[in-house]
Amino acid sequence: MAQDNRPLGVAQAGAQLAVVRSTLGIVARALLVVLMAGTLGNVALAKSGLPQGTLHEVAEVILTALISLPVLYASTLRPLTELAAKHAAASAEARFEAIAQAAGDAIVILDVDWKIHFANRATEKMLGIPAGGWEKTPLETVLPEDTKQFLQAARTRYRETGERVLNNMGTIELGLLRSDGSRFPAEVRVSEFRDGQQTLFVAMLRDISARKDAEHEIQERTTRLNALLANSPLAIVVLDKNQRVQMCNPAFE
């Protein structure tokens, strides 16, 4: 799934032009096959000595069909089917890439050997790598040692038992590394799918550094507030709307 740096409209026009050219080539081959089959049929009937008439015409149609149908299938119908399949696959891939590139979360597709097959722009932004740089970035370079060991154990278990360890865990929190070496926490969710005979994994990554910083700040403020209340010489009590005590300090007690 190599990324195409051309404008989307240019890429689509190029694909459509390729389809038109292939279709015209298939039609031309089909007409040529029919003409050649008719000519060969006429030559065969002429040599057979069959007199002109209805029987001659029927025999000509049968001979033309017998000669042209197998050739038409090999030169026209099969290429047309393959062209339709390729067009459908290209359309599906274009839709996927458009959705993936518009996503706010990082999306990475990789195989069981950790070879990256696709990464969207959000991944490049999250990891701090240049556009298209994921193609030259081994997955190990963005993994701290503890995360690497965890994923290696999951991969070994998958290969030995077939158990989808990461799939079954749902959303998990792992540490990742940016290109500058700084570590950050990320939520990761992994799904498995088949692409032909190949097993691939889709990893959805979300940077939760801001949330973790906010949680840490709230925890620190709560700790300071509790320490202030506990050491205050003033009696302090917190009531709810029904005037029930929710919290009080030692001075109040």
Summary of the structure (lengths in Angstrom):
residues: 253
radius of gyration: 33.9
end to end distance: 67.8
largest distance: 125.9
contacts: 610
relative contact order: 0.07
helix: 59%
strand: 18%
